[in-house]
Amino acid sequence: MSFLDYLLGTKKKSASVARERLQIILAHERAGRGGPDYLPALQQELIAVISKYVSVGQDDIKVSLERQDDYDVLEVNIVLPEGAKR
Amino acid sequence: MSFLDYLLGTKKKSASVARERLQIILAHERAGRGGPDYLPALQQELIAVISKYVSVGQDDIKVSLERQDDYDVLEVNIVLPEGAKR
């Protein structure tokens, strides 16, 4: 199943108002223990890059970090205000 | 189902060698027709940001862009060379 199928599947249930949204997912599969955790720093930089394209307020950004087995998954969900383009 | 469950589900089938990987997914849900398509430019900048954290060669990066309904999904898969940290 492709990510798009997964996304369309999860979206159909939520009858949310049609708003422009941007979802960024960063999945880091580690090959072994240890190694620096650069996801938090990377997250800040990714949001900074995105803010160059769309004007986004801190309240529009939801961040979640999940860890399981060898995976760290960082998910950033941004609801874009109407007419948010730069 | 969370993205992590989706990811773990897809990974179990592929008995690939344990390599460090980074997967970036950018899902843009448009609220209507038109509007500039900034994903390609955003993609270049995201890869540039990531290259600041891990040394990545062009051959290690696979990019795919899918479009369906109101969604554009950009997927960047990076296999990190051993000892790739900066």
Backbone of each chain as ProteinMPNN parsed JSONL, in Angstrom:
{"seq_chain_A": "MSFLDYLLGTKKKSASVARERLQIILAHERAGRGGPDYLPALQQELIAVISKYVSVGQDDIKVSLERQDDYDVLEVNIVLPEGAKR", "coords_chain_A": {"N_chain_A": [[0.855, -1.19, 0.0], [0.664, 2.166, -0.927], [1.957, 5.269, 0.412], [0.197, 7.304, -0.241], [-2.23, 6.0, -0.615], [-2.621, 5.165, 1.999], [-2.859, 7.664, 3.227], [-5.139, 8.774, 1.95], [-6.972, 6.965, 2.826], [-7.036, 7.415, 5.609], [-7.928, 9.993, 5.629], [-10.513, 10.085, 4.606], [-12.247, 9.411, 6.633], [-12.235, 11.51, 8.393], [-14.282, 14.108, 8.429], [-13.34, 16.68, 7.854], [-13.288, 20.256, 7.471], [-12.543, 21.582, 4.217], [-9.422, 22.417, 4.2], [-6.312, 23.91, 3.444], [-3.542, 21.908, 3.828], [-0.385, 20.839, 5.132], [1.647, 18.119, 5.457], [4.373, 16.776, 7.055], [6.496, 14.097, 7.231], [9.024, 12.484, 8.924], [10.885, 9.774, 8.87], [13.106, 7.876, 10.631], [15.157, 5.23, 10.283], [17.102, 3.423, 12.266], [20.259, 1.727, 12.092], [21.46, 0.517, 14.12], [22.261, 0.557, 17.659], [22.622, 3.679, 19.472], [24.372, 6.601, 18.185], [24.004, 9.959, 17.095], [21.066, 11.93, 17.854], [19.498, 13.528, 15.544], [17.048, 14.405, 14.761], [15.344, 16.291, 16.245], [16.719, 18.758, 15.812], [16.759, 18.839, 13.062], [14.075, 19.007, 12.583], [13.408, 21.626, 13.404], [14.765, 23.082, 11.46], [13.519, 22.229, 9.118], [10.959, 23.262, 9.428], [11.585, 25.921, 9.36], [12.433, 26.184, 6.712], [10.071, 25.62, 5.365], [8.508, 27.741, 6.17], [9.437, 29.71, 4.563], [8.031, 29.412, 2.273], [5.332, 29.308, 2.823], [3.223, 31.353, 4.824], [3.256, 30.744, 8.132], [1.869, 30.305, 11.326], [2.916, 29.728, 14.753], [0.845, 28.45, 16.095], [-0.372, 27.025, 14.137], [1.019, 24.769, 13.731], [1.548, 21.393, 14.418], [3.383, 19.053, 16.19], [4.653, 15.741, 16.41], [6.431, 13.085, 17.974], [7.334, 9.819, 17.611], [8.55, 6.706, 18.89], [9.689, 3.486, 18.125], [10.844, 0.16, 18.101], [13.469, 0.146, 15.807], [12.831, 2.606, 14.916], [12.412, 6.135, 14.584], [9.851, 8.38, 14.377], [8.994, 11.389, 13.137], [6.421, 13.666, 13.037], [5.004, 16.353, 11.406], [2.357, 18.495, 11.329], [0.721, 20.881, 9.488], [-1.677, 23.346, 9.342], [-2.71, 25.371, 6.834], [-3.27, 28.795, 6.782], [-5.981, 30.524, 5.091], [-5.14, 31.753, 1.847], [-2.395, 31.674, 2.213], [-0.018, 31.763, 0.873], [3.292, 32.924, 0.093]], "CA_chain_A": [[0.0, 0.0, 0.0], [1.521, 3.355, -0.961], [1.614, 6.256, 1.454], [-0.961, 8.077, -0.701], [-3.422, 5.192, -0.279], [-2.763, 5.249, 3.464], [-3.312, 9.025, 3.535], [-6.524, 8.923, 1.493], [-7.782, 6.119, 3.704], [-7.237, 8.05, 6.928], [-8.585, 11.296, 5.506], [-11.947, 9.975, 4.265], [-13.086, 9.326, 7.842], [-12.352, 12.81, 9.092], [-15.027, 14.996, 7.501], [-12.953, 18.033, 8.267], [-13.489, 21.315, 6.472], [-11.448, 21.559, 3.251], [-8.423, 23.447, 4.47], [-5.03, 23.526, 2.858], [-2.701, 21.342, 4.879], [0.912, 20.297, 4.74], [2.062, 17.121, 6.448], [5.756, 16.337, 6.835], [6.826, 12.943, 8.068], [10.44, 12.133, 8.86], [11.043, 8.463, 9.519], [14.534, 7.541, 10.692], [15.361, 3.832, 10.649], [18.504, 3.29, 12.704], [20.802, 0.391, 11.792], [21.995, -0.065, 15.364], [22.088, 1.445, 18.835], [23.503, 4.865, 19.564], [24.367, 7.566, 17.087], [23.36, 11.184, 17.556], [19.666, 12.066, 17.458], [19.461, 14.852, 14.897], [15.696, 14.739, 14.327], [14.825, 17.561, 16.767], [17.354, 19.915, 15.137], [16.3, 18.785, 11.673], [12.679, 19.456, 12.599], [13.392, 23.106, 13.436], [15.227, 23.616, 10.162], [12.51, 21.943, 8.088], [9.865, 24.222, 9.609], [12.104, 27.221, 8.892], [12.426, 26.157, 5.235], [8.674, 25.669, 4.908], [7.99, 29.093, 6.434], [9.835, 30.578, 3.453], [7.091, 29.221, 1.163], [3.973, 29.651, 3.262], [3.312, 32.055, 6.116], [2.699, 29.793, 9.096], [2.003, 30.719, 12.73], [3.243, 28.609, 15.639], [-0.362, 27.697, 16.496], [-0.836, 26.185, 13.016], [1.95, 23.643, 13.586], [1.486, 20.338, 15.448], [4.535, 18.154, 16.014], [4.631, 14.552, 17.283], [7.596, 12.216, 17.781], [7.06, 8.468, 18.112], [9.725, 5.815, 18.814], [9.362, 2.071, 18.292], [11.897, -0.676, 17.482], [14.608, 0.958, 15.342], [12.288, 3.761, 14.189], [11.933, 7.396, 15.145], [8.997, 9.017, 13.361], [8.641, 12.773, 13.472], [5.322, 14.079, 12.16], [4.68, 17.788, 11.535], [1.125, 18.789, 10.606], [0.536, 22.335, 9.388], [-2.895, 23.814, 8.675], [-2.318, 26.635, 6.205], [-4.32, 29.822, 6.769], [-6.406, 30.882, 3.725], [-4.303, 32.738, 1.16], [-1.161, 31.652, 3.035], [1.203, 31.749, 0.046], [4.147, 34.137, 0.158]], "C_chain_A": [[0.894, 1.244, 0.0], [1.076, 4.324, 0.13], [0.362, 7.032, 1.052], [-2.248, 7.317, -0.399], [-3.692, 5.263, 1.222], [-3.378, 6.601, 3.837], [-4.775, 9.202, 3.155], [-7.457, 8.122, 2.387], [-8.063, 6.815, 5.025], [-8.049, 9.329, 6.767], [-10.092, 11.142, 5.336], [-12.782, 10.004, 5.538], [-13.246, 10.703, 8.452], [-13.012, 13.811, 8.124], [-14.657, 16.43, 7.816], [-13.205, 19.005, 7.109], [-12.282, 21.291, 5.526], [-10.51, 22.715, 3.566], [-7.142, 22.975, 3.808], [-4.116, 23.063, 3.984], [-1.388, 20.835, 4.277], [1.323, 19.324, 5.849], [3.48, 16.678, 6.086], [6.034, 15.183, 7.788], [8.299, 12.619, 7.838], [10.604, 10.815, 9.601], [12.52, 8.092, 9.469], [14.653, 6.1, 11.174], [16.831, 3.662, 10.994], [18.986, 1.864, 12.428], [21.395, -0.217, 13.06], [21.805, 0.939, 16.479], [22.899, 2.714, 18.648], [23.407, 5.727, 18.326], [23.568, 8.783, 17.538], [21.913, 11.252, 17.065], [19.51, 13.453, 16.853], [18.041, 15.241, 14.478], [15.186, 16.051, 14.918], [15.421, 18.783, 16.061], [16.867, 19.994, 13.697], [14.877, 19.319, 11.581], [12.605, 20.978, 12.566], [13.751, 23.669, 12.073], [14.193, 23.385, 9.077], [11.362, 22.938, 8.194], [10.312, 25.602, 9.113], [12.08, 27.283, 7.361], [10.991, 26.328, 4.734], [8.087, 27.076, 5.092], [8.417, 30.073, 5.349], [8.807, 30.506, 2.326], [5.67, 29.596, 1.562], [4.067, 30.327, 4.626], [2.537, 31.207, 7.135], [2.921, 30.328, 10.513], [2.293, 29.509, 13.594], [2.009, 27.789, 15.986], [-0.84, 26.764, 15.383], [-0.022, 24.899, 12.903], [1.787, 22.661, 14.75], [2.608, 19.344, 15.168], [4.364, 16.942, 16.926], [5.848, 13.69, 16.95], [7.278, 10.867, 18.414], [8.33, 7.627, 17.973], [9.269, 4.377, 19.004], [10.393, 1.257, 17.512], [13.045, 0.248, 17.043], [14.148, 2.262, 14.693], [12.041, 4.964, 15.091], [11.082, 8.01, 14.034], [8.569, 10.384, 13.881], [7.557, 13.203, 12.5], [5.0, 15.541, 12.446], [3.439, 18.046, 10.683], [0.882, 20.297, 10.641], [-0.781, 22.623, 8.671], [-2.578, 25.197, 8.134], [-3.489, 27.603, 6.223], [-4.712, 30.13, 5.321], [-5.454, 31.921, 3.148], [-2.94, 32.835, 1.814], [0.09, 31.754, 2.174], [1.995, 33.039, 0.23], [4.193, 34.795, -1.2]], "O_chain_A": [[1.787, 1.361, 0.84], [-0.016, 4.213, 0.686], [-0.449, 7.382, 1.909], [-3.241, 7.911, 0.022], [-4.835, 5.402, 1.657], [-4.297, 6.674, 4.653], [-5.565, 9.721, 3.944], [-8.58, 8.539, 2.67], [-9.195, 6.808, 5.507], [-8.785, 9.71, 7.677], [-10.866, 11.952, 5.846], [-13.887, 10.547, 5.546], [-14.312, 11.02, 8.98], [-12.404, 14.283, 7.163], [-15.519, 17.285, 8.018], [-13.316, 18.615, 5.946], [-11.157, 21.022, 5.946], [-10.794, 23.864, 3.227], [-6.924, 21.776, 3.636], [-3.946, 23.765, 4.981], [-1.303, 20.465, 3.106], [1.338, 19.678, 7.028], [3.747, 16.261, 4.959], [5.829, 15.291, 8.997], [8.754, 12.497, 6.701], [10.473, 10.76, 10.824], [13.111, 8.006, 8.392], [14.303, 5.779, 12.31], [17.698, 3.746, 10.124], [18.211, 0.912, 12.518], [21.795, -1.381, 13.046], [21.262, 2.026, 16.277], [23.756, 2.798, 17.768], [22.481, 5.598, 17.525], [22.584, 8.66, 18.267], [21.573, 10.712, 16.012], [19.402, 14.441, 17.578], [17.85, 16.308, 13.894], [14.64, 16.868, 14.176], [14.702, 19.732, 15.749], [16.598, 21.077, 13.178], [14.518, 19.998, 10.619], [11.834, 21.552, 11.797], [13.124, 24.613, 11.592], [14.001, 24.237, 8.21], [10.847, 23.408, 7.18], [9.528, 26.349, 8.528], [11.746, 28.318, 6.785], [10.735, 27.084, 3.798], [7.283, 27.539, 4.283], [7.833, 31.149, 5.222], [8.714, 31.425, 1.512], [4.903, 30.128, 0.76], [4.872, 29.94, 5.473], [1.332, 30.991, 7.005], [4.025, 30.75, 10.858], [1.958, 28.385, 13.221], [2.099, 26.573, 16.154], [-1.608, 25.834, 15.63], [-0.329, 24.037, 12.08], [1.877, 23.045, 15.916], [2.759, 18.858, 14.046], [3.974, 17.09, 18.085], [6.245, 13.581, 15.79], [6.989, 10.785, 19.608], [9.101, 7.823, 17.034], [8.538, 4.08, 19.948], [10.768, 1.622, 16.398], [13.533, 1.046, 17.843], [14.92, 2.944, 14.019], [11.532, 4.835, 16.204], [11.533, 8.143, 12.896], [7.89, 10.514, 14.9], [7.737, 13.12, 11.285], [4.754, 15.918, 13.591], [3.458, 17.844, 9.468], [0.846, 20.903, 11.712], [-0.98, 22.198, 7.532], [-2.216, 26.096, 8.893], [-4.575, 27.281, 5.739], [-3.882, 30.014, 4.419], [-5.015, 32.84, 3.84], [-2.386, 33.924, 1.961], [1.187, 31.827, 2.727], [1.431, 34.102, 0.489], [4.851, 35.822, -1.367]]}, "seq_chain_B": "MSFLDYLLGTKKKSASVARERLQIILAHERAGRGGPDYLPALQQELIAVISKYVSVGQDDIKVSLERQDDYDVLEVNIVLPEGAKR", "coords_chain_B": {"N_chain_B": [[-5.047, 4.149, 12.235], [-1.682, 4.713, 12.993], [1.038, 6.543, 11.419], [3.417, 5.283, 12.051], [2.666, 2.645, 12.602], [1.803, 1.957, 10.053], [4.233, 2.174, 8.712], [5.843, 0.242, 10.014], [4.427, -1.97, 9.289], [4.772, -2.085, 6.506], [7.491, -2.41, 6.401], [8.16, -4.884, 7.531], [7.774, -6.856, 5.608], [9.74, -6.489, 3.752], [12.729, -7.955, 3.619], [15.062, -6.464, 4.035], [18.536, -5.631, 4.214], [19.811, -4.463, 7.369], [20.007, -1.241, 7.219], [20.857, 2.134, 7.742], [18.273, 4.408, 7.332], [16.51, 7.198, 5.961], [13.408, 8.601, 5.687], [11.457, 10.896, 4.045], [8.39, 12.419, 3.92], [6.214, 14.448, 2.201], [3.172, 15.707, 2.324], [0.782, 17.406, 0.581], [-2.214, 18.865, 0.991], [-4.475, 20.304, -0.99], [-6.788, 23.032, -0.858], [-8.312, 23.841, -2.859], [-8.637, 24.478, -6.413], [-5.745, 25.352, -8.415], [-3.168, 27.695, -7.404], [0.234, 28.121, -6.45], [2.733, 25.614, -7.204], [4.726, 24.518, -4.916], [6.132, 22.367, -4.081], [8.275, 21.019, -5.582], [10.41, 22.905, -5.358], [10.606, 23.102, -2.623], [11.361, 20.544, -2.028], [14.018, 20.399, -2.977], [15.244, 22.132, -1.171], [14.781, 20.859, 1.272], [16.313, 18.548, 1.005], [18.795, 19.72, 0.9], [18.971, 20.751, 3.492], [18.982, 18.383, 4.976], [21.343, 17.255, 4.118], [23.143, 18.673, 5.571], [23.245, 17.359, 7.947], [23.688, 14.675, 7.527], [26.05, 12.929, 5.512], [25.3, 12.651, 2.229], [25.018, 11.024, -0.851], [24.086, 11.722, -4.281], [23.219, 9.367, -5.461], [22.155, 7.997, -3.393], [19.679, 8.911, -2.916], [16.233, 8.671, -3.427], [13.48, 9.895, -5.13], [9.974, 10.436, -5.232], [6.94, 11.551, -6.731], [3.578, 11.792, -6.205], [0.21, 12.258, -7.371], [-3.128, 12.729, -6.487], [-6.611, 13.188, -6.321], [-7.069, 15.865, -4.156], [-4.512, 15.836, -3.376], [-0.948, 16.155, -3.237], [1.806, 14.132, -3.028], [4.968, 13.967, -1.936], [7.741, 11.947, -1.842], [10.742, 11.195, -0.293], [13.372, 9.055, -0.222], [16.14, 8.044, 1.559], [19.053, 6.243, 1.672], [21.336, 5.792, 4.122], [24.804, 5.987, 4.013], [27.148, 3.781, 5.703], [28.342, 5.031, 8.834], [27.681, 7.67, 8.337], [27.366, 10.099, 9.572], [27.783, 13.645, 10.152]], "CA_chain_B": [[-3.697, 3.569, 12.226], [-0.685, 5.793, 12.927], [2.018, 6.36, 10.344], [4.438, 4.324, 12.515], [2.108, 1.301, 12.362], [1.84, 1.756, 8.591], [5.641, 1.994, 8.335], [6.312, -1.055, 10.509], [3.735, -2.986, 8.502], [5.381, -2.219, 5.166], [8.905, -2.791, 6.487], [8.362, -6.287, 7.932], [7.799, -7.747, 4.437], [11.0, -6.381, 2.968], [13.793, -8.461, 4.517], [16.279, -5.809, 3.526], [19.651, -5.581, 5.173], [19.615, -3.341, 8.297], [20.784, -0.075, 6.843], [20.228, 3.339, 8.287], [17.492, 5.061, 6.277], [15.729, 8.374, 6.313], [12.297, 8.748, 4.735], [10.752, 12.172, 4.228], [7.16, 12.454, 3.129], [5.585, 15.768, 2.225], [1.829, 15.554, 1.75], [0.156, 18.725, 0.47], [-3.646, 18.758, 0.689], [-4.922, 21.604, -1.478], [-8.199, 23.306, -0.506], [-9.055, 24.202, -4.078], [-7.804, 24.418, -7.628], [-4.754, 26.404, -8.634], [-2.181, 27.975, -6.351], [1.551, 27.713, -6.953], [3.184, 24.29, -6.77], [6.042, 24.811, -4.353], [6.773, 21.134, -3.605], [9.6, 20.746, -6.157], [11.433, 23.801, -4.784], [10.712, 22.707, -1.21], [12.091, 19.264, -2.013], [15.465, 20.68, -3.097], [15.735, 22.768, 0.074], [14.76, 19.861, 2.349], [17.474, 17.669, 0.815], [19.975, 20.532, 1.269], [19.015, 20.811, 4.967], [19.355, 17.054, 5.482], [22.766, 17.017, 3.805], [23.947, 19.307, 6.631], [23.309, 16.462, 9.111], [24.298, 13.4, 7.129], [26.665, 13.072, 4.177], [24.449, 11.857, 1.352], [25.338, 11.167, -2.273], [22.884, 11.773, -5.125], [22.716, 8.001, -5.762], [21.493, 7.427, -2.198], [18.393, 9.597, -2.74], [15.159, 8.339, -4.384], [12.375, 10.85, -4.964], [8.787, 10.137, -6.05], [5.862, 12.528, -6.536], [2.288, 11.214, -6.606], [-0.899, 13.214, -7.297], [-4.459, 12.123, -6.565], [-7.618, 14.09, -5.721], [-6.5, 17.174, -3.791], [-3.225, 15.572, -2.7], [0.367, 15.922, -3.844], [2.647, 13.472, -2.022], [6.379, 13.89, -2.323], [8.413, 10.996, -0.944], [12.194, 11.161, -0.489], [13.962, 7.955, 0.543], [17.599, 8.177, 1.587], [19.797, 5.185, 2.368], [22.516, 6.478, 4.652], [26.031, 5.17, 4.001], [27.651, 3.515, 7.063], [29.162, 6.104, 9.414], [27.387, 8.836, 7.465], [27.106, 11.322, 10.349], [28.742, 14.742, 9.953]], "C_chain_B": [[-2.676, 4.704, 12.101], [0.293, 5.502, 11.799], [3.05, 5.314, 10.757], [3.937, 2.902, 12.306], [2.161, 0.971, 10.876], [3.27, 1.408, 8.173], [6.137, 0.618, 8.758], [5.679, -2.178, 9.697], [4.395, -3.173, 7.152], [6.806, -2.754, 5.29], [9.062, -4.291, 6.747], [8.495, -7.174, 6.708], [9.154, -7.652, 3.756], [12.15, -6.774, 3.893], [15.11, -7.804, 4.12], [17.318, -5.785, 4.651], [19.433, -4.357, 6.073], [20.541, -2.208, 7.881], [20.084, 1.117, 7.481], [19.525, 4.065, 7.132], [16.752, 6.262, 6.845], [14.656, 8.509, 5.238], [11.59, 10.056, 5.053], [9.537, 12.153, 3.322], [6.541, 13.828, 3.319], [4.23, 15.617, 1.551], [1.165, 16.928, 1.768], [-1.292, 18.509, 0.076], [-4.125, 20.132, 0.288], [-6.403, 21.788, -1.14], [-8.98, 23.698, -1.748], [-8.108, 24.138, -5.246], [-6.708, 25.469, -7.547], [-3.839, 26.575, -7.438], [-0.841, 27.434, -6.82], [1.93, 26.34, -6.415], [4.594, 24.458, -6.219], [6.752, 23.529, -3.892], [8.138, 20.879, -4.246], [10.698, 21.625, -5.544], [11.682, 23.414, -3.323], [11.546, 21.434, -1.09], [13.6, 19.519, -2.067], [16.009, 21.229, -1.775], [15.774, 21.756, 1.209], [15.972, 18.941, 2.232], [18.75, 18.424, 1.207], [20.1, 20.6, 2.797], [19.508, 19.467, 5.514], [20.834, 16.774, 5.258], [23.681, 17.713, 4.813], [24.127, 18.342, 7.811], [23.953, 15.137, 8.759], [24.881, 13.562, 5.731], [25.947, 12.103, 3.24], [24.856, 12.104, -0.097], [24.059, 11.141, -3.088], [22.319, 10.381, -5.369], [21.96, 7.406, -4.572], [20.069, 7.962, -2.041], [17.414, 9.17, -3.832], [13.98, 9.245, -4.081], [11.191, 10.391, -5.805], [7.714, 11.166, -5.709], [4.58, 11.902, -7.06], [1.203, 12.265, -6.463], [-2.205, 12.458, -7.393], [-5.431, 13.008, -5.791], [-6.942, 15.426, -5.402], [-5.105, 17.024, -3.19], [-2.042, 15.53, -3.647], [1.193, 15.269, -2.733], [4.05, 13.307, -2.593], [7.076, 12.975, -1.323], [9.9, 10.965, -1.294], [12.752, 10.053, 0.402], [15.479, 8.029, 0.43], [18.189, 6.995, 2.355], [21.106, 5.816, 2.822], [23.72, 5.538, 4.625], [26.49, 4.934, 5.444], [28.502, 4.696, 7.531], [28.946, 7.41, 8.678], [27.265, 10.13, 8.259], [28.161, 12.376, 10.031], [29.4, 15.074, 11.282]], "O_chain_B": [[-2.787, 5.551, 11.216], [0.373, 4.383, 11.293], [3.514, 4.54, 9.92], [4.701, 2.037, 11.878], [2.516, -0.142, 10.486], [3.497, 0.482, 7.394], [6.771, -0.09, 7.976], [6.307, -3.206, 9.445], [4.562, -4.304, 6.697], [7.284, -3.464, 4.406], [9.997, -4.907, 6.237], [9.245, -8.149, 6.741], [9.656, -8.649, 3.237], [12.503, -6.042, 4.817], [16.122, -8.469, 3.901], [17.01, -5.902, 5.838], [18.932, -3.331, 5.611], [21.736, -2.237, 8.175], [18.877, 1.098, 7.723], [20.124, 4.302, 6.083], [16.422, 6.325, 8.029], [14.95, 8.528, 4.042], [11.177, 10.294, 6.188], [9.637, 11.904, 2.121], [6.368, 14.305, 4.441], [4.154, 15.421, 0.338], [1.005, 17.539, 2.824], [-1.582, 18.035, -1.022], [-4.181, 21.037, 1.121], [-7.173, 20.827, -1.134], [-10.198, 23.868, -1.684], [-6.934, 23.794, -5.103], [-6.752, 26.364, -6.704], [-3.751, 25.704, -6.572], [-0.781, 26.412, -7.504], [1.514, 25.947, -5.325], [5.554, 24.532, -6.986], [7.863, 23.601, -3.367], [9.085, 20.55, -3.531], [11.79, 21.14, -5.247], [12.82, 23.402, -2.854], [12.335, 21.28, -0.158], [14.365, 18.932, -1.301], [17.087, 20.843, -1.323], [16.694, 21.781, 2.026], [16.588, 18.591, 3.239], [19.672, 17.839, 1.775], [21.205, 20.517, 3.334], [20.352, 19.427, 6.409], [21.495, 16.146, 6.084], [24.864, 17.384, 4.904], [25.066, 18.495, 8.592], [24.667, 14.543, 9.567], [24.302, 14.232, 4.875], [25.985, 10.888, 3.438], [25.019, 13.249, -0.519], [23.05, 10.597, -2.639], [21.105, 10.209, -5.476], [21.217, 6.436, -4.722], [19.335, 7.532, -1.151], [17.716, 9.286, -5.02], [13.537, 9.355, -2.938], [11.365, 10.0, -6.959], [7.588, 11.598, -4.564], [4.503, 11.523, -8.229], [1.253, 13.083, -5.544], [-2.377, 11.629, -8.286], [-5.096, 13.515, -4.721], [-6.322, 16.04, -6.27], [-4.579, 17.951, -2.575], [-2.118, 14.943, -4.726], [1.268, 15.796, -1.623], [4.273, 12.611, -3.583], [7.013, 13.195, -0.114], [10.271, 10.737, -2.445], [12.622, 10.104, 1.625], [16.028, 8.071, -0.671], [17.873, 6.773, 3.524], [21.885, 6.311, 2.008], [23.659, 4.426, 5.151], [26.257, 5.774, 6.313], [29.266, 5.281, 6.764], [29.886, 8.162, 8.422], [27.073, 11.185, 7.653], [29.295, 12.044, 9.684], [30.242, 15.968, 11.347]]}, "name": "protein", "num_of_chains": 2, "seq": "MSFLDYLLGTKKKSASVARERLQIILAHERAGRGGPDYLPALQQELIAVISKYVSVGQDDIKVSLERQDDYDVLEVNIVLPEGAKRMSFLDYLLGTKKKSASVARERLQIILAHERAGRGGPDYLPALQQELIAVISKYVSVGQDDIKVSLERQDDYDVLEVNIVLPEGAKR"}
